[in-house]
Amino acid sequence: MITSLNPIDRPLALGDQVYRALRAHLRNGKIVPGYPLQEVQLAARLGVSRTPVREALTRLASEGLVSSDGRSFSVPALTLQNVDDIYEVRFLVEPEAVRHVAEQANDPATLAPVIQALEASVAAHKAGDNEAFIDANARFRSAWLALVPNRRLAHAVELYADHVQHLRALTLGNAKVRNVVLRGLKRIAAALSARVVREAPVDPAGAARARDLVADLTASEVRASEIDAVQKYVAATCRSDAA
């Protein structure tokens, strides 16, 4: 036995790489609802065979991010009821996830990636850079999700947020919507950074108040910053399709 040998780092499987690439494009709105996802074209574009593309599309379909009729795949067009259902789930899981972060965030250094993403969001909004704002907003969510100790809970938050992320990529082009979103990010970051949150483990009653504060902020800001704009966009799309 040669004990000095260590496992060799291997790159992600092609199917995982294709999955990540397609999911990123779905998230930023570069693949629009109704767009057909054809294996042959995607494989040629990505420089891979059809097998990893099929694996990635099947995985995305199992998560509800694309739809399949058994023969082909496409991006589903969300209805108002779909949006309501997704946000109902998000309101159940996201406050609990943030509570977990509040309980763990005893060191300001832990929140550094969250604050950095917030600062990038502020800079992008001031510059009127929509693409940079969308990227910074996604990094903000990824930063606090990385601090959630329950990884299954974090995955659930990420999955259901991605269900409407491509719509947000479209609505965030509106400066007023970006301003509301930014206000929400600031309040959440402030709540996570507040002394009452950092000292919560010392005082059980304070811990409960801190967790409730963060949960209330999260739910209210998510509702204010996202659902109204997304619903208006979906409603307008439905009227356009009907015409």
C-alpha positions as CSV (number, residue, x, y, z in Angstrom):
1,M,0.0,0.0,0.0
2,I,1.5,3.4,-1.1
3,T,0.1,5.6,1.7
4,S,1.5,8.8,0.1
5,L,-0.9,8.7,-2.8
6,N,-3.9,11.0,-2.5
7,P,-7.2,11.0,-4.5
8,I,-6.9,12.9,-7.8
9,D,-9.2,15.9,-8.2
10,R,-11.5,15.3,-11.2
11,P,-13.4,17.9,-13.1
12,L,-17.2,17.9,-13.0
13,A,-18.9,15.3,-15.2
14,L,-20.1,16.7,-18.5
15,G,-23.7,16.3,-17.5
16,D,-23.1,18.5,-14.4
17,Q,-21.3,21.1,-16.5
18,V,-24.1,21.3,-19.0
19,Y,-26.6,21.4,-16.2
20,R,-24.9,24.4,-14.6
21,A,-24.5,26.2,-17.9
22,L,-28.2,25.8,-18.8
23,R,-29.4,26.7,-15.2
24,A,-27.3,29.9,-15.3
25,H,-28.9,30.9,-18.6
26,L,-32.4,30.1,-17.2
27,R,-31.6,32.1,-14.1
28,N,-30.5,35.3,-15.9
29,G,-33.3,35.2,-18.4
30,K,-31.2,34.4,-21.5
31,I,-33.5,31.5,-22.2
32,V,-37.0,32.9,-22.4
33,P,-40.3,31.1,-21.6
34,G,-41.6,29.0,-24.5
35,Y,-38.1,28.6,-26.1
36,P,-37.6,25.0,-27.4
37,L,-34.5,23.3,-26.0
38,Q,-33.4,20.9,-28.7
39,E,-30.7,18.4,-27.8
40,V,-28.9,18.5,-31.1
41,Q,-28.6,22.3,-31.2
42,L,-27.6,22.6,-27.6
43,A,-25.0,19.8,-28.0
44,A,-23.4,21.5,-31.0
45,R,-23.4,24.9,-29.2
46,L,-21.8,23.4,-26.1
47,G,-19.4,21.2,-28.0
48,V,-20.6,18.0,-26.3
49,S,-22.6,14.9,-27.3
50,R,-26.3,14.6,-26.8
51,T,-26.0,12.4,-23.8
52,P,-24.9,15.0,-21.2
53,V,-27.4,17.5,-22.7
54,R,-30.2,15.0,-22.2
55,E,-29.0,14.2,-18.7
56,A,-29.0,18.0,-17.8
57,L,-32.4,18.6,-19.4
58,T,-33.9,15.7,-17.5
59,R,-32.5,17.0,-14.3
60,L,-33.8,20.5,-14.9
61,A,-37.2,19.0,-15.8
62,S,-37.3,17.0,-12.5
63,E,-36.8,20.4,-10.7
64,G,-39.6,22.0,-12.6
65,L,-37.3,24.5,-14.3
66,V,-38.0,23.2,-17.8
67,S,-41.0,21.2,-19.0
68,S,-41.1,18.0,-21.1
69,D,-43.8,16.4,-23.3
70,G,-41.8,13.2,-23.4
71,R,-40.0,14.0,-26.6
72,S,-38.8,17.6,-26.3
73,F,-38.1,20.2,-23.6
74,S,-39.0,23.9,-23.3
75,V,-39.0,26.6,-20.7
76,P,-42.5,26.8,-19.1
77,A,-44.4,30.0,-19.3
78,L,-45.6,30.8,-15.7
79,T,-49.2,31.7,-15.0
80,L,-50.3,34.0,-12.2
81,Q,-51.3,30.9,-10.2
82,N,-47.9,29.4,-10.7
83,V,-46.3,32.6,-9.4
84,D,-48.6,32.6,-6.3
85,D,-47.8,28.9,-5.6
86,I,-44.1,29.5,-5.9
87,Y,-44.1,32.5,-3.5
88,E,-46.3,30.6,-1.0
89,V,-43.5,28.0,-0.8
90,R,-40.8,30.6,-0.6
91,F,-42.6,32.4,2.3
92,L,-42.5,29.1,4.2
93,V,-38.9,28.2,3.7
94,E,-36.9,31.5,3.3
95,P,-37.6,33.0,6.7
96,E,-36.6,29.8,8.4
97,A,-33.3,29.7,6.4
98,V,-32.5,33.3,7.4
99,R,-33.2,32.4,11.0
100,H,-30.5,29.8,10.7
101,V,-28.1,32.3,9.4
102,A,-28.9,34.8,12.2
103,E,-28.1,32.1,14.7
104,Q,-24.8,31.4,13.1
105,A,-23.7,34.9,12.3
106,N,-21.7,35.7,15.5
107,D,-18.6,36.9,13.6
108,P,-18.8,39.9,11.3
109,A,-16.2,38.2,9.0
110,T,-18.8,35.5,8.3
111,L,-21.1,38.1,6.8
112,A,-18.4,39.8,4.7
113,P,-19.5,38.1,1.4
114,V,-23.1,39.3,2.1
115,I,-21.9,42.9,2.7
116,Q,-19.6,42.8,-0.4
117,A,-22.5,41.7,-2.6
118,L,-24.7,44.4,-1.1
119,E,-22.1,47.0,-1.9
120,A,-21.8,45.7,-5.4
121,S,-25.6,46.0,-5.7
122,V,-25.5,49.6,-4.5
123,A,-22.8,50.5,-7.0
124,A,-24.6,48.8,-9.9
125,H,-27.9,50.6,-9.1
126,K,-26.2,54.0,-9.0
127,A,-24.5,53.3,-12.3
128,G,-27.8,52.1,-13.8
129,D,-26.0,48.8,-14.8
130,N,-28.9,46.3,-14.9
131,E,-26.7,43.3,-15.7
132,A,-24.3,44.1,-12.9
133,F,-27.2,44.6,-10.5
134,I,-28.7,41.2,-11.4
135,D,-25.3,39.5,-10.9
136,A,-24.8,41.2,-7.5
137,N,-28.3,40.4,-6.4
138,A,-27.7,36.7,-7.2
139,R,-24.4,36.9,-5.3
140,F,-26.2,38.3,-2.3
141,R,-28.6,35.4,-2.2
142,S,-25.8,32.9,-2.8
143,A,-23.7,34.5,0.0
144,W,-26.3,34.2,2.7
145,L,-27.5,30.8,1.4
146,A,-23.9,29.5,1.8
147,L,-24.2,30.3,5.6
148,V,-27.4,28.1,6.0
149,P,-26.2,25.0,7.9
150,N,-29.1,22.9,6.7
151,R,-28.1,22.3,3.1
152,R,-31.4,20.7,2.2
153,L,-33.2,23.8,3.3
154,A,-30.7,26.0,1.4
155,H,-31.3,23.9,-1.8
156,A,-35.0,24.3,-1.4
157,V,-34.7,28.1,-1.2
158,E,-32.4,28.2,-4.2
159,L,-34.6,25.9,-6.3
160,Y,-37.8,27.9,-5.8
161,A,-36.1,31.2,-6.2
162,D,-34.8,30.0,-9.5
163,H,-38.3,29.2,-10.7
164,V,-39.0,33.0,-11.0
165,Q,-35.4,34.3,-11.4
166,H,-35.7,34.6,-15.1
167,L,-38.7,36.8,-14.6
168,R,-36.9,38.9,-12.1
169,A,-34.1,39.3,-14.7
170,L,-36.7,41.0,-16.9
171,T,-38.4,43.1,-14.1
172,L,-35.1,44.4,-12.6
173,G,-34.6,46.5,-15.7
174,N,-37.0,48.9,-14.0
175,A,-35.1,51.3,-11.8
176,K,-38.0,51.6,-9.4
177,V,-38.1,47.8,-8.9
178,R,-34.3,47.8,-8.4
179,N,-34.7,50.5,-5.7
180,V,-37.2,48.4,-3.8
181,V,-35.1,45.3,-4.1
182,L,-32.0,47.2,-2.9
183,R,-33.9,48.5,0.1
184,G,-34.8,45.0,1.0
185,L,-31.2,43.8,0.7
186,K,-30.1,46.6,3.0
187,R,-32.6,45.8,5.7
188,I,-31.8,42.1,5.6
189,A,-28.1,42.7,5.8
190,A,-28.6,45.2,8.6
191,A,-30.7,42.7,10.5
192,L,-28.1,40.0,10.2
193,S,-25.4,42.3,11.2
194,A,-27.2,43.9,14.2
195,R,-25.8,43.5,17.7
196,V,-29.1,41.9,18.8
197,V,-28.6,39.1,16.3
198,R,-24.9,38.6,17.2
199,E,-25.7,38.5,20.9
200,A,-28.8,36.4,20.6
201,P,-27.2,33.1,21.8
202,V,-26.6,34.8,25.2
203,D,-30.2,35.7,25.7
204,P,-32.9,33.1,24.6
205,A,-35.6,35.8,24.6
206,G,-33.4,38.1,22.5
207,A,-32.7,35.2,20.2
208,A,-36.4,34.7,19.5
209,R,-36.9,38.4,18.9
210,A,-33.9,38.5,16.5
211,R,-35.1,35.5,14.5
212,D,-38.6,36.9,14.3
213,L,-37.2,40.3,13.2
214,V,-35.1,38.7,10.4
215,A,-38.0,36.5,9.3
216,D,-40.5,39.4,9.2
217,L,-38.0,41.5,7.2
218,T,-37.3,38.7,4.7
219,A,-41.0,37.9,4.1
220,S,-42.1,41.5,3.7
221,E,-39.2,42.5,1.5
222,V,-39.5,39.5,-0.7
223,R,-43.1,40.3,-1.2
224,A,-42.5,44.0,-1.8
225,S,-39.5,43.6,-4.0
226,E,-40.6,40.7,-6.2
227,I,-44.1,39.5,-6.3
228,D,-45.8,42.6,-7.5
229,A,-43.4,43.2,-10.3
230,V,-43.4,39.6,-11.4
231,Q,-47.2,39.3,-11.3
232,K,-47.6,42.4,-13.4
233,Y,-45.1,41.0,-15.9
234,V,-46.9,37.7,-16.1
235,A,-50.3,39.3,-16.4
236,A,-49.1,41.5,-19.2
237,T,-47.6,38.4,-21.0
238,C,-50.9,36.5,-20.6
239,R,-52.8,39.5,-22.1
240,S,-50.3,39.7,-25.0
241,D,-50.6,35.9,-25.7
242,A,-54.4,36.1,-25.6
243,A,-54.4,39.0,-28.1
